[in-house]
Amino acid sequence: MSNQLLNELLDQQLYSRRKSQQWRVRHAIGLLDSTHVELYGRRLVNFASNDYLGLTHHPRVLEAAREAVVRCGMGSGGSPLITGYSLEQQAAEAAIARWKQAEAAVLLASGYQTAQAVVQTLAAAVKRHGPGGRFLLDKLCHASLIDAAGGSGVGFRVFPHNHLGKLERLLAAAPEGQLQVVITESIFSMDGDAADLAGLAEVKAKRPFVLVLDEAHGSGVYGPAGAGYAAECGLESVVDIAIVTLSKALGLAGGAVCGSGRFCDAVVNCGRAYIYSTSPPAILAAAAVAAIGVLQDEPQRQQRVRGLARRVRRALLDKGIAMCPGDSPIIPVILKSEHRAMEAAERLRDQGLLVIAIRPPTVAANTSRLRITLSSDHSDDEVEALIAAVSPLRFG
Ligand SMILES: Cc1ncc(COP(=O)(O)O)c(C=O)c1O
């Protein structure tokens, strides 16, 4: 049955997306290995995945998953407070907490859901607090954090990207006794640059706040055993609550909250996105433990991907392409218009390279870009082919 009014509204919405070159389609890809895919019968080198360390196909991770699925079955069978919390999840949470040097961790089915659960838990605390509180988000925070804050029933403000002067002014203007919660990312998902954690630490020393750090793209790639960007900077103690996704460098799916035992107890009791959703399966939990083991035992993966990132950034910079400093494997090439970004992605695809064009509303208007991502499993030849293909694009 179709509803005419709804159909008309959808048509208008979709037409405006098409007209502004923001139309999105999904391409069903065949996953061949950690760095190669098949798309419409063609083998492509994948420079668009978040599998920075090649763990999606690591034998140790696959073996742990195989063993767990045979022993425990596929689904967890329930939400965590009913029967969905397994011994495997308990072990994974302990491993994640040890890895992140946090008192405790809670495992969830996705990073998006983790952001929701963290913000819901904080919002529940703020609502009990007489003077109230608010969330202060970096402008480039991921949609999962913005959606969570927007739906929390607690006020929130956005400060310009990494603009700590503006953040300090917002903190200074806060009513006496109000709880201020600053939310930012360690490595930003679309720009590949880093939060100024040392600067945040200084501001926090002057004007106390709760710091929530989304380490989705810092985990695995930075810090001893990939413990994250805060660990790399020696600033773990500045972070009150860390969000980890298992879906990027760990090569899996899922997310985890890392924080104090008290905060994790609060997530279990007040994080609706945690409480009212089926628990991640044992296969995921077992694979997470194995992936953390690989991070500890194979530091060369982290070194290689960051070395490759430095090489690509330097080469593109030499060609006059603007690059932000750093060595994260997320490398944006800004082409401004949606059309140019789409055309560039198509040109790379013709050369056997899969790079995705990122357009508004995911990024700001007039900042459409190619988002290149690197993996430690990319060969030197593949990376050289990428540099050669991207270098002339801006001038094409
Ligand atoms: C910074 C950031 N946080 C959270 C998420 C959500 O994680 P997941 O894909 O595991 O739901 C992403 C994913 O793209 C991300 O980039």
The ligand as a MOL file (V3000), in Angstrom:
LIG
                    3D

  0  0  0     0  0            999 V3000
M  V30 BEGIN CTAB
M  V30 COUNTS 16 16 0 0 0
M  V30 BEGIN ATOM
M  V30 1 C 34.4690 9.2320 14.9830 0
M  V30 2 C 33.4750 8.1190 14.8570 0
M  V30 3 N 32.7570 7.7800 15.9390 0
M  V30 4 C 31.8290 6.8010 15.8840 0
M  V30 5 C 31.5970 6.1050 14.7210 0
M  V30 6 C 30.5460 5.0460 14.6820 0
M  V30 7 O 31.1400 3.7830 14.7760 0
M  V30 8 P 30.4360 2.4990 14.1520 0
M  V30 9 O 30.6620 2.5690 12.6790 0
M  V30 10 O 31.1570 1.3710 14.8090 0
M  V30 11 O 29.0100 2.5430 14.4990 0
M  V30 12 C 32.3530 6.3980 13.5840 0
M  V30 13 C 32.1190 5.6300 12.3440 0
M  V30 14 O 32.1780 6.0210 11.2590 0
M  V30 15 C 33.3020 7.4430 13.6460 0
M  V30 16 O 34.0040 7.8010 12.5690 0
M  V30 END ATOM
M  V30 BEGIN BOND
M  V30 1 1 1 2
M  V30 2 1 2 3
M  V30 3 2 2 15
M  V30 4 2 3 4
M  V30 5 1 4 5
M  V30 6 1 5 6
M  V30 7 2 5 12
M  V30 8 1 6 7
M  V30 9 1 7 8
M  V30 10 2 8 9
M  V30 11 1 8 10
M  V30 12 1 8 11
M  V30 13 1 12 13
M  V30 14 1 12 15
M  V30 15 2 13 14
M  V30 16 1 15 16
M  V30 END BOND
M  V30 END CTAB
M  END
